[in-house]
Amino acid sequence: MRVAIVYESLFGNTSQVAAAIADGVRESRPDAEIECLRVDEATPERVGAADLLVVGGPTHMRGMTSGLSRKMGLQAEQKEGEKDQAKPRHEPEEGAEGPGVRDWFRGLSKTGNGARAAAFDTRADFRLAGGAAHAIARRLRSHGYQLITEPEGFIIEDTEGPLREGELDRAKAWAAGLVTE
């Protein structure tokens, strides 16, 4: 089984979840070939060869990120760090300024074979926070993918993180369920 996990991450939370998903797949299916790819690495060739495509990203403005929301988030974190030196600073992850999941979908080929997929996001846990996973799932379906489970959200404690305690274990368990037949 070949699994491609494609993710966008700004401050490292979503990449941690993607890595936990890879670990969960590996524990459940040791024979699986797993590629954990940032969106800028996820070429159509690499993704097209997968038996299961898992796509995730952070939630911005109650949905998937955009070029504007990523830029605003990175600028806000920089200003906050300059203003309050005592507050722990969240450094942007490598590639954070690059394309996001929304942009990546524009280059994703449609599949005609009903390939399997799943969607996840990272999100805050407060009323009206929204989530990106349902929009990611809609995009996957519109590209011909068959969703094998409901979209899943993993909780961060603050706007930039960290992840809530136990979320990485929950991501591993969720991933194991994706490949258990």
Buried (B, 14 or more C-beta within 10 A) or exposed (E): BEBBBBBBBBBBBBBBBBBBBBBBBBBBBEEBEBBBBBBBEBEEEBBEEBEBBBBBBBBBEEBBBBEEBBEBBBEEBEEBBEEEEEEEEBEBBEBBEBBBBBBBBEEBEEBEEEBBBBBBBBBBEEEEEBBBBBBBBBBBEEBBBEBEBEBBBBBBBEBBBBBBEEBBEBBBEBBBBBBEE
